[in-house]
Amino acid sequence: MTTSSYGLSEDGGHTDGAITGRPAVAPSARVLTVCLTFLREGREYPCDLPLEVPGTRSDSD
């Protein structure tokens, strides 16, 4: 995973930058969990985002 974020936007509402990931997920993957930690005013705020991988079926199917 590569991240490149820097500085606040003019309104302070977001950070400029990008996040990319390699290698690709395995063909059998159903969910990709992205774990991000945001830093604001010296405090860390972790956030886990489970993303369904396109082309897969949910466990209930």
Contacts in CASP RR format, 6 or more apart in sequence:
PFRMAT RR
TARGET T0000
AUTHOR 0000-0000-0000
METHOD contacts of the structure
MODEL  1
MTTSSYGLSEDGGHTDGAITGRPAVAPSARVLTVCLTFLREGREYPCDLP
LEVPGTRSDSD
1 19 0 8 1.000
1 20 0 8 1.000
1 21 0 8 1.000
1 22 0 8 1.000
2 19 0 8 1.000
2 20 0 8 1.000
2 21 0 8 1.000
2 22 0 8 1.000
3 18 0 8 1.000
3 19 0 8 1.000
4 17 0 8 1.000
4 18 0 8 1.000
4 19 0 8 1.000
5 15 0 8 1.000
5 16 0 8 1.000
5 17 0 8 1.000
5 18 0 8 1.000
5 19 0 8 1.000
6 15 0 8 1.000
6 16 0 8 1.000
6 17 0 8 1.000
7 15 0 8 1.000
7 16 0 8 1.000
8 14 0 8 1.000
8 15 0 8 1.000
8 16 0 8 1.000
9 15 0 8 1.000
9 16 0 8 1.000
19 36 0 8 1.000
25 32 0 8 1.000
25 53 0 8 1.000
29 53 0 8 1.000
29 56 0 8 1.000
30 52 0 8 1.000
30 53 0 8 1.000
30 56 0 8 1.000
30 57 0 8 1.000
30 58 0 8 1.000
30 59 0 8 1.000
31 50 0 8 1.000
31 51 0 8 1.000
31 52 0 8 1.000
31 53 0 8 1.000
32 50 0 8 1.000
32 51 0 8 1.000
32 53 0 8 1.000
33 48 0 8 1.000
33 49 0 8 1.000
33 50 0 8 1.000
33 51 0 8 1.000
34 48 0 8 1.000
34 49 0 8 1.000
34 51 0 8 1.000
35 46 0 8 1.000
35 47 0 8 1.000
35 48 0 8 1.000
35 49 0 8 1.000
36 46 0 8 1.000
36 47 0 8 1.000
36 48 0 8 1.000
36 49 0 8 1.000
37 44 0 8 1.000
37 45 0 8 1.000
37 46 0 8 1.000
37 47 0 8 1.000
38 44 0 8 1.000
38 45 0 8 1.000
38 46 0 8 1.000
38 47 0 8 1.000
39 45 0 8 1.000
52 58 0 8 1.000
END
